[in-house]
Amino acid sequence: MKLLHEKRGGCRGKRKAKGISRYVWGGLMVFLPWLTTNALALTLGQSIDLALGNNPSWKADRLREKLTRSQKIAAWGSYLPSLAVSETYINTNNPLTAFGILLNEGIVSQSTLSNINNLDNPSYTQTFGFATTLSETIYNGGNRFYGSQAAAHREARAKELSNWKRQTLIFDVTRAYLGVLLADRRVDVVEADLRASEVDAKTAHDQWARGTMLRSDYLRAKVHATRLGVLLLKARRDATLSRLSLSRLLGRKVLPEERLEIPVRFSDTAPALLKELAAKGEPALVDQALRERPDYRAVAQEVEIRDRQVHQALSGFLPQVTAQGIYNEYNQGLSAWGKQSYTAIGQVSWNLLNGLSDLEGRQQARLRLRMALYKKEDLTRSLRYEVSRSLTTAMVARESIRADHQAVLQAREALHIVRARYRAGLAGVVRLLRAEARYHDIRLQELSDNYRLEESMANLLWVTGGLHRNLPIFD
């Protein structure tokens, strides 16, 4: 009996353990989808960080910046003197070379000079020669000075272009991220409308079966549901393409089931920030863009580079002054010090004619300078247009959202009334379809205007040079 009781108790314990594990697994199955969804949630700030860390074009610009820094260091290094050290070994029976070796080694004797046969037919003579040469360009018409300044401006230009690339990447990611959210919302809207339309089509079928509705009206309701099904396919296609566009910028795939968090702070801050920028006025925003836009500052640096190159091209018409010091030591072997000699050379050279190279080089430098000035003028005009367009688009989108909100409320209430009358047989299917189409279009228009406001807000910050990762709207 005791054994039987123990067995029953053991079975009861196992059943209890299974019951507990069933509850645990059930809780996990409920909690796991929520955990997975939130683990895959991607914020706008995280998307920007991913793009800045993975985008190859941005990485290439950073490397170009390092390259120009190295070129600047090399250009300023041309002011340093050059020092060369060499060790040579010579073994020859050439009369002239052999006699020179003896002179350098300081071992020419009277017997060497008196014996003509030894001078004409010397034996093999060897020497080890050590030489140190120190050279310095004292003046070269300003070529080094203007070349070094041009290299410094190239580095500054590369930094500005890199900064502009960074801001452009942030704007592209923001626009693509908002585009994914818009596409997902459109899918949700069309799905909801499709479900309602299918219910209405079923109701129309029942009424047609009872003989209270014409077949044409029933078919019209069915066609409307089919049309919404096609729109749903297009909306899902757009959602897939928008995720692919975002994936290209981020450097990793954005999965279809991956949830993107709505940038609440960005959406809530956009109207107030737009109001603040609009209060400054368009001229002030243009002036801000002329000061802050990195690409505009890069063009200004390019003008400075071309100006320095014009002065650098003038150096070919001016003289060049160089100095050189040479130390030599010659010996028959490496075990002892040999005869030492010192040479100092100063040289002034002036290239009076080298064809048309210097003249045409200076002319080409002047043409490049004019091209840079025209490029700066064109960018200034383009910048004024971009600021005006972005500000106007944002203001129109803000006003459109206010009207859309009221229109959605009105269309929703009208659709609710028409659907209730339709199900009661007091309204025709044509009227219902019109109410559904109006409500559908207004909801999509509201989504589009919301996206347009947020996108134009980011665009306005971008064109004025104020779109940075550390802005509070990306937190």
SEKE-523410 format. One record per residue (C-alpha): residue number from 0; x, y, z. Coordinates in nm, 4 decimals. Example, Ala and Ser with C-alpha at 12.3 -4.5 7.8 and 13.67 -1.06 7.14 Angstrom:
2
- 0,1.2300,-0.4500,0.7800
- 1,1.3670,-0.1060,0.7140
This chain:
475
- 0,0.0000,0.0000,0.0000
- 1,0.2795,0.2309,0.0878
- 2,0.4462,0.1574,-0.2438
- 3,0.1190,0.2145,-0.4320
- 4,0.0713,0.5446,-0.2503
- 5,0.4225,0.6521,-0.3432
- 6,0.3576,0.5654,-0.7071
- 7,0.0313,0.7607,-0.7089
- 8,0.2065,1.0540,-0.5424
- 9,0.4840,1.0365,-0.8019
- 10,0.2335,1.0381,-1.0876
- 11,0.0466,1.3249,-0.9293
- 12,0.3759,1.5173,-0.8958
- 13,0.4605,1.4538,-1.2599
- 14,0.1168,1.5732,-1.3710
- 15,0.1586,1.8816,-1.1559
- 16,0.5038,1.9487,-1.3058
- 17,0.3619,1.9048,-1.6560
- 18,0.0825,2.1459,-1.5710
- 19,0.3299,2.4045,-1.4495
- 20,0.5492,2.3602,-1.7547
- 21,0.2407,2.3948,-1.9770
- 22,0.1598,2.7280,-1.8130
- 23,0.5212,2.8395,-1.8483
- 24,0.5335,2.7469,-2.2164
- 25,0.1968,2.9082,-2.2728
- 26,0.3186,3.2284,-2.1125
- 27,0.6334,3.2173,-2.3223
- 28,0.4340,3.1634,-2.6412
- 29,0.2285,3.4714,-2.5582
- 30,0.5266,3.6775,-2.4534
- 31,0.7680,3.5631,-2.7260
- 32,0.6011,3.7445,-3.0208
- 33,0.5949,4.0654,-2.8198
- 34,0.9582,4.0189,-2.7229
- 35,1.0621,3.9400,-3.0808
- 36,0.8741,4.2357,-3.2233
- 37,1.0268,4.4782,-2.9761
- 38,1.3725,4.3255,-3.0167
- 39,1.3501,4.3870,-3.3921
- 40,1.2185,4.7417,-3.3515
- 41,1.4426,4.9867,-3.5340
- 42,1.4450,5.3544,-3.4402
- 43,1.5309,5.6448,-3.6646
- 44,1.8424,5.7259,-3.4624
- 45,1.9632,5.3659,-3.4862
- 46,1.9060,5.3712,-3.8619
- 47,2.1213,5.6815,-3.8986
- 48,2.3974,5.5257,-3.6876
- 49,2.3879,5.2101,-3.9000
- 50,2.4162,5.4122,-4.2207
- 51,2.7059,5.6204,-4.0876
- 52,2.8834,5.3006,-3.9866
- 53,2.8183,5.0916,-4.2985
- 54,2.7623,5.3216,-4.5972
- 55,3.0594,5.2720,-4.8386
- 56,3.0228,5.6127,-5.0035
- 57,3.0528,5.7826,-4.6633
- 58,3.3582,5.5681,-4.5815
- 59,3.5196,5.6677,-4.9125
- 60,3.4736,6.0365,-4.8273
- 61,3.6404,5.9828,-4.4902
- 62,3.9374,5.8205,-4.6642
- 63,3.9527,6.1088,-4.9116
- 64,3.9745,6.3459,-4.6159
- 65,4.2707,6.1513,-4.4744
- 66,4.4333,6.1530,-4.8185
- 67,4.4183,6.5319,-4.8465
- 68,4.5598,6.5654,-4.4932
- 69,4.8564,6.3529,-4.6005
- 70,4.9004,6.5655,-4.9138
- 71,4.9029,6.8817,-4.7018
- 72,5.1730,6.7419,-4.4745
- 73,5.3784,6.6430,-4.7791
- 74,5.3395,6.9927,-4.9273
- 75,5.4582,7.1691,-4.6109
- 76,5.7379,6.9115,-4.5835
- 77,5.8891,7.0538,-4.9044
- 78,6.0317,7.3357,-4.6885
- 79,6.2606,7.0871,-4.5153
- 80,6.6066,7.0255,-4.6648
- 81,6.6886,6.6937,-4.8281
- 82,6.9705,6.4793,-4.6895
- 83,7.1209,6.1915,-4.8868
- 84,7.3875,5.9407,-4.7775
- 85,7.5665,5.6992,-5.0108
- 86,7.8498,5.4442,-5.0047
- 87,8.0134,5.3452,-5.3343
- 88,8.2750,5.0913,-5.4362
- 89,8.4834,5.1383,-5.7508
- 90,8.7377,4.8975,-5.9054
- 91,8.8734,5.0153,-6.2413
- 92,9.1801,5.0296,-6.4679
- 93,9.0514,5.3283,-6.6659
- 94,9.3426,5.5784,-6.6645
- 95,9.1365,5.8881,-6.5949
- 96,8.9174,5.7241,-6.3289
- 97,9.2113,5.5482,-6.1643
- 98,9.4155,5.8704,-6.1433
- 99,9.1100,6.0516,-5.9959
- 100,9.0753,5.7797,-5.7330
- 101,9.4385,5.8210,-5.6341
- 102,9.3895,6.1964,-5.6069
- 103,9.0773,6.1530,-5.3939
- 104,9.2576,5.9071,-5.1695
- 105,9.5577,6.1395,-5.1409
- 106,9.8181,5.8767,-5.2361
- 107,9.9566,6.0265,-5.5603
- 108,10.3397,6.0168,-5.5454
- 109,10.6176,6.1571,-5.7612
- 110,10.6909,5.8117,-5.9018
- 111,10.3326,5.7858,-6.0162
- 112,10.3605,6.1108,-6.2105
- 113,10.7066,6.0341,-6.3539
- 114,10.6144,5.6919,-6.4903
- 115,10.4076,5.7554,-6.8013
- 116,10.3422,5.3863,-6.8475
- 117,10.1799,5.3689,-6.5025
- 118,9.9581,5.6628,-6.5915
- 119,9.8536,5.5245,-6.9280
- 120,9.8165,5.1638,-6.8164
- 121,9.7348,5.1642,-6.4466
- 122,9.6683,4.8468,-6.2558
- 123,9.3263,4.7830,-6.1106
- 124,9.2559,5.0579,-5.8603
- 125,8.9805,5.0349,-5.6030
- 126,8.8224,5.2763,-5.3619
- 127,8.5392,5.3042,-5.1135
- 128,8.3625,5.6387,-5.1307
- 129,8.1263,5.7789,-4.8666
- 130,7.9216,6.0889,-4.9489
- 131,7.6694,6.3039,-4.7654
- 132,7.4692,6.5635,-4.9587
- 133,7.2518,6.8313,-4.7974
- 134,7.0312,7.0287,-5.0381
- 135,6.7898,7.3124,-4.9769
- 136,6.5775,7.5285,-5.2058
- 137,6.6011,7.8827,-5.0756
- 138,6.3652,8.0497,-5.3205
- 139,6.1605,7.9110,-5.6099
- 140,5.9293,8.1968,-5.6989
- 141,5.6650,8.1113,-5.4395
- 142,5.5920,7.7662,-5.5818
- 143,5.6266,7.5928,-5.2442
- 144,5.4354,7.8589,-5.0530
- 145,5.1305,7.8697,-5.2787
- 146,5.1415,7.4940,-5.3292
- 147,5.1310,7.4397,-4.9528
- 148,4.8426,7.6832,-4.9146
- 149,4.6530,7.5078,-5.1955
- 150,4.7059,7.1739,-5.0174
- 151,4.5706,7.3214,-4.6928
- 152,4.2599,7.4441,-4.8749
- 153,4.2189,7.0994,-5.0330
- 154,4.2101,6.9461,-4.6884
- 155,3.9512,7.2006,-4.5726
- 156,3.7467,7.1348,-4.8858
- 157,3.7593,6.7583,-4.8281
- 158,3.6376,6.8075,-4.4700
- 159,3.3455,7.0188,-4.5885
- 160,3.2513,6.7682,-4.8584
- 161,3.2711,6.4881,-4.6038
- 162,3.0445,6.6829,-4.3683
- 163,2.8006,6.7506,-4.6503
- 164,2.8019,6.3820,-4.7411
- 165,2.7227,6.3025,-4.3780
- 166,2.4280,6.5433,-4.3701
- 167,2.3020,6.4149,-4.7048
- 168,2.3193,6.0574,-4.5782
- 169,2.1241,6.1547,-4.2646
- 170,1.8582,6.3196,-4.4811
- 171,1.8369,6.0205,-4.7175
- 172,1.8007,5.7787,-4.4259
- 173,1.5348,5.9988,-4.2643
- 174,1.3375,6.0213,-4.5866
- 175,1.3673,5.6473,-4.6532
- 176,1.2707,5.5648,-4.2934
- 177,0.9632,5.7877,-4.3126
- 178,0.8867,5.6326,-4.6514
- 179,0.8769,5.2848,-4.4957
- 180,0.6419,5.4083,-4.2237
- 181,0.4168,5.5703,-4.4849
- 182,0.4108,5.2532,-4.6955
- 183,0.3258,5.0386,-4.3912
- 184,0.0460,5.2748,-4.2907
- 185,-0.0965,5.2635,-4.6424
- 186,-0.1007,4.8853,-4.6253
- 187,-0.2915,4.9021,-4.2948
- 188,-0.5439,5.1491,-4.4372
- 189,-0.6070,4.9474,-4.7518
- 190,-0.6367,4.6235,-4.5517
- 191,-0.8978,4.7799,-4.3224
- 192,-1.0889,4.9197,-4.6180
- 193,-1.0709,4.5830,-4.7947
- 194,-1.2157,4.4008,-4.4933
- 195,-1.5015,4.6498,-4.4699
- 196,-1.5600,4.6289,-4.8439
- 197,-1.5759,4.2488,-4.8330
- 198,-1.8389,4.2694,-4.5594
- 199,-2.0370,4.5176,-4.7688
- 200,-2.0032,4.2938,-5.0744
- 201,-2.1377,3.9991,-4.8730
- 202,-2.4301,4.2120,-4.7566
- 203,-2.4950,4.3135,-5.1172
- 204,-2.4927,3.9480,-5.2195
- 205,-2.7498,3.8639,-4.9532
- 206,-2.9724,4.1515,-5.0606
- 207,-2.9402,4.0508,-5.4243
- 208,-3.0286,3.6916,-5.3325
- 209,-3.3405,3.8170,-5.1534
- 210,-3.4327,4.0256,-5.4552
- 211,-3.3970,4.3610,-5.2815
- 212,-3.0971,4.4731,-5.4874
- 213,-3.0141,4.4802,-5.8532
- 214,-2.7458,4.2472,-5.9812
- 215,-2.5520,4.5420,-6.1269
- 216,-2.5314,4.7043,-5.7832
- 217,-2.4098,4.3773,-5.6299
- 218,-2.1468,4.3419,-5.9024
- 219,-2.0412,4.7006,-5.8434
- 220,-1.9777,4.6260,-5.4763
- 221,-1.7853,4.3133,-5.5727
- 222,-1.5739,4.5051,-5.8246
- 223,-1.4988,4.7645,-5.5571
- 224,-1.3676,4.4917,-5.3240
- 225,-1.1583,4.3491,-5.6067
- 226,-1.0174,4.6930,-5.6810
- 227,-0.9166,4.7320,-5.3174
- 228,-0.7467,4.3918,-5.3370
- 229,-0.5364,4.5172,-5.6285
- 230,-0.4558,4.8357,-5.4369
- 231,-0.3467,4.6199,-5.1450
- 232,-0.1034,4.4318,-5.3682
- 233,0.0411,4.7608,-5.4917
- 234,0.0678,4.8946,-5.1368
- 235,0.2540,4.5821,-5.0245
- 236,0.4819,4.6138,-5.3263
- 237,0.5591,4.9745,-5.2333
- 238,0.6259,4.8664,-4.8738
- 239,0.8738,4.6040,-4.9927
- 240,1.0523,4.8482,-5.2236
- 241,1.0720,5.1127,-4.9509
- 242,1.2409,4.8628,-4.7189
- 243,1.4872,4.7725,-4.9928
- 244,1.5674,5.1411,-5.0368
- 245,1.6296,5.1777,-4.6653
- 246,1.8366,4.8582,-4.6609
- 247,2.0652,4.9978,-4.9301
- 248,2.1447,5.2993,-4.7135
- 249,2.1864,5.1069,-4.3885
- 250,2.4125,4.8383,-4.5267
- 251,2.1927,4.5585,-4.3894
- 252,1.8593,4.4096,-4.4858
- 253,1.5450,4.5482,-4.3231
- 254,1.3236,4.2420,-4.2861
- 255,0.9551,4.2554,-4.3868
- 256,0.8486,4.1619,-4.0333
- 257,1.0866,4.4077,-3.8716
- 258,0.8983,4.6859,-3.6976
- 259,1.0048,5.0477,-3.7272
- 260,0.9247,5.2731,-3.4379
- 261,0.7319,5.5864,-3.5193
- 262,0.9650,5.8826,-3.4480
- 263,0.7256,6.0466,-3.2054
- 264,0.9658,6.3202,-3.1032
- 265,1.0452,6.3997,-3.4639
- 266,0.6752,6.4138,-3.5558
- 267,0.5803,6.6191,-3.2510
- 268,0.8701,6.8616,-3.2910
- 269,0.8299,6.9189,-3.6662
- 270,0.5456,7.1769,-3.6450
- 271,0.7162,7.3804,-3.3696
- 272,1.0521,7.3669,-3.5461
- 273,0.8902,7.4700,-3.8718
- 274,0.7247,7.7626,-3.6969
- 275,1.0621,7.8690,-3.5551
- 276,1.2337,7.8524,-3.8942
- 277,0.9467,8.0261,-4.0717
- 278,0.9625,8.3086,-3.8152
- 279,1.3207,8.3808,-3.9224
- 280,1.2067,8.4514,-4.2762
- 281,1.3374,8.3282,-4.6075
- 282,1.6271,8.5834,-4.6374
- 283,1.7598,8.4846,-4.2962
- 284,1.7389,8.1156,-4.3875
- 285,1.9272,8.1812,-4.7107
- 286,2.1986,8.3676,-4.5193
- 287,2.2166,8.0782,-4.2743
- 288,2.2577,7.8344,-4.5620
- 289,2.5373,8.0471,-4.7106
- 290,2.7167,8.0290,-4.3760
- 291,2.6418,7.6713,-4.2723
- 292,2.6092,7.4646,-4.5905
- 293,2.9241,7.2475,-4.6115
- 294,2.9011,7.2092,-4.9888
- 295,2.8923,7.5885,-5.0299
- 296,3.1937,7.6263,-4.8044
- 297,3.3647,7.3530,-5.0076
- 298,3.3102,7.5530,-5.3275
- 299,3.4546,7.8604,-5.1533
- 300,3.7597,7.6509,-5.0633
- 301,3.7847,7.5416,-5.4254
- 302,3.7968,7.9078,-5.5323
- 303,4.0854,7.9615,-5.2878
- 304,4.2646,7.6559,-5.4273
- 305,4.2364,7.7858,-5.7834
- 306,4.3541,8.1304,-5.6764
- 307,4.6662,7.9820,-5.5133
- 308,4.7309,7.7791,-5.8267
- 309,4.7252,8.0977,-6.0360
- 310,5.0009,8.2431,-5.8136
- 311,5.1829,7.9102,-5.8186
- 312,5.1850,7.9102,-6.1988
- 313,5.3694,8.2456,-6.1899
- 314,5.6691,8.0796,-6.0216
- 315,5.7807,7.9371,-6.3570
- 316,5.8692,8.2911,-6.4723
- 317,6.0837,8.3683,-6.1649
- 318,6.4390,8.2598,-6.0759
- 319,6.5212,7.9757,-5.8397
- 320,6.7907,7.9811,-5.5714
- 321,6.9312,7.6564,-5.4283
- 322,7.2156,7.5649,-5.1938
- 323,7.3991,7.2352,-5.1555
- 324,7.6660,7.1010,-4.9230
- 325,7.8605,6.7818,-5.0002
- 326,8.0924,6.5797,-4.7751
- 327,8.3093,6.3078,-4.9335
- 328,8.5493,6.0514,-4.7949
- 329,8.7604,5.8093,-5.0040
- 330,8.9727,5.5206,-4.8841
- 331,9.1176,5.1955,-5.0196
- 332,8.9409,4.9972,-4.7481
- 333,8.6742,5.0252,-4.4822
- 334,8.9006,4.9749,-4.1825
- 335,9.0381,5.3300,-4.1534
- 336,8.9418,5.6898,-4.2206
- 337,9.0269,5.8164,-4.5673
- 338,9.0823,6.1553,-4.7208
- 339,8.7946,6.3957,-4.6563
- 340,8.6670,6.6781,-4.8749
- 341,8.3942,6.9408,-4.8399
- 342,8.2046,7.1156,-5.1177
- 343,7.9552,7.4033,-5.0966
- 344,7.7464,7.4989,-5.3996
- 345,7.5122,7.7919,-5.4427
- 346,7.3104,7.8235,-5.7601
- 347,7.0776,8.0764,-5.9159
- 348,6.8869,7.9505,-6.2175
- 349,6.6356,8.1262,-6.4356
- 350,6.4407,7.9373,-6.6986
- 351,6.3999,8.2069,-6.9617
- 352,6.2232,7.9925,-7.2195
- 353,6.0638,7.6476,-7.2029
- 354,5.8373,7.6630,-7.4999
- 355,5.4877,7.7730,-7.3975
- 356,5.4513,7.5492,-7.0907
- 357,5.4672,7.8242,-6.8264
- 358,5.2543,8.0665,-7.0257
- 359,4.9804,7.8141,-7.1006
- 360,4.9975,7.6727,-6.7492
- 361,4.9208,8.0142,-6.6065
- 362,4.6372,8.0613,-6.8582
- 363,4.4876,7.7238,-6.7604
- 364,4.5064,7.8159,-6.3921
- 365,4.3163,8.1383,-6.4601
- 366,4.0467,7.9493,-6.6518
- 367,4.0045,7.7017,-6.3635
- 368,3.9663,7.9948,-6.1256
- 369,3.6888,8.1439,-6.3390
- 370,3.5176,7.8043,-6.3579
- 371,3.5255,7.7794,-5.9766
- 372,3.3775,8.1291,-5.9459
- 373,3.0949,8.0416,-6.1845
- 374,3.0329,7.7203,-5.9902
- 375,3.0056,7.9193,-5.6679
- 376,2.7629,8.1647,-5.8283
- 377,2.5485,7.8805,-5.9644
- 378,2.5379,7.7073,-5.6255
- 379,2.4342,8.0345,-5.4609
- 380,2.1350,8.0667,-5.6930
- 381,2.0457,7.7007,-5.6533
- 382,2.0689,7.7338,-5.2757
- 383,1.8254,8.0261,-5.2714
- 384,1.5780,7.8240,-5.4775
- 385,1.6111,7.5131,-5.2571
- 386,1.5493,7.7100,-4.9382
- 387,1.2435,7.8818,-5.0856
- 388,1.0985,7.5571,-5.2204
- 389,1.1563,7.3640,-4.8965
- 390,1.0028,7.6363,-4.6808
- 391,0.6988,7.6741,-4.9075
- 392,0.6446,7.2971,-4.9291
- 393,0.6612,7.2617,-4.5513
- 394,0.4166,7.5472,-4.4945
- 395,0.1676,7.4059,-4.7467
- 396,0.1955,7.0578,-4.5919
- 397,0.1278,7.1997,-4.2455
- 398,-0.1893,7.3728,-4.3603
- 399,-0.2966,7.0656,-4.5591
- 400,-0.2747,6.8443,-4.2507
- 401,-0.5148,7.0701,-4.0628
- 402,-0.7684,7.0456,-4.3444
- 403,-0.7100,6.6695,-4.3828
- 404,-0.7807,6.6065,-4.0154
- 405,-1.1201,6.7741,-4.0367
- 406,-1.1984,6.6019,-4.3660
- 407,-1.1167,6.2582,-4.2209
- 408,-1.3475,6.3140,-3.9258
- 409,-1.6277,6.4280,-4.1543
- 410,-1.5793,6.1419,-4.4035
- 411,-1.5646,5.8836,-4.1236
- 412,-1.8904,6.0034,-3.9725
- 413,-2.0573,6.0175,-4.3144
- 414,-1.9418,5.6634,-4.3965
- 415,-2.0667,5.5362,-4.0612
- 416,-2.4126,5.6811,-4.1272
- 417,-2.4288,5.5560,-4.4878
- 418,-2.3131,5.2045,-4.3920
- 419,-2.5764,5.1827,-4.1173
- 420,-2.8498,5.2939,-4.3598
- 421,-2.7173,5.0543,-4.6247
- 422,-2.7331,4.7537,-4.3922
- 423,-3.0849,4.8559,-4.2994
- 424,-3.1768,4.8749,-4.6682
- 425,-3.2312,5.2512,-4.6614
- 426,-2.9342,5.3477,-4.8825
- 427,-2.8096,5.2148,-5.2150
- 428,-2.4776,5.0503,-5.2802
- 429,-2.3671,5.3327,-5.5085
- 430,-2.3911,5.5819,-5.2268
- 431,-2.2006,5.3458,-4.9957
- 432,-1.9222,5.2918,-5.2471
- 433,-1.8845,5.6651,-5.2962
- 434,-1.8632,5.7192,-4.9198
- 435,-1.6059,5.4407,-4.8851
- 436,-1.3955,5.5738,-5.1732
- 437,-1.4018,5.9263,-5.0300
- 438,-1.3009,5.8050,-4.6845
- 439,-1.0252,5.5876,-4.8329
- 440,-0.8823,5.8690,-5.0451
- 441,-0.8917,6.1236,-4.7623
- 442,-0.7137,5.8882,-4.5216
- 443,-0.4385,5.8216,-4.7758
- 444,-0.4129,6.1937,-4.8440
- 445,-0.3706,6.2600,-4.4732
- 446,-0.0917,6.0022,-4.4544
- 447,0.0793,6.1564,-4.7576
- 448,0.0562,6.5080,-4.6155
- 449,0.1962,6.3917,-4.2815
- 450,0.4893,6.2333,-4.4621
- 451,0.5322,6.5458,-4.6769
- 452,0.5480,6.7678,-4.3682
- 453,0.8063,6.5533,-4.1923
- 454,1.0094,6.5036,-4.5101
- 455,1.0015,6.8741,-4.5993
- 456,1.1004,6.9596,-4.2414
- 457,1.4069,6.7375,-4.2694
- 458,1.4735,6.8795,-4.6153
- 459,1.4583,7.2367,-4.4831
- 460,1.7125,7.1519,-4.2138
- 461,1.9287,6.9862,-4.4764
- 462,1.9278,7.2697,-4.7305
- 463,2.0117,7.5227,-4.4569
- 464,2.3045,7.3126,-4.3321
- 465,2.1540,7.2313,-3.9933
- 466,2.0834,6.8566,-4.0207
- 467,2.3078,6.6837,-3.7664
- 468,2.2928,6.3500,-3.5894
- 469,2.2966,6.5115,-3.2440
- 470,1.9675,6.6966,-3.2984
- 471,1.7087,6.6161,-3.0277
- 472,1.4579,6.5121,-3.2943
- 473,1.6602,6.1957,-3.3582
- 474,1.6698,6.0829,-2.9952
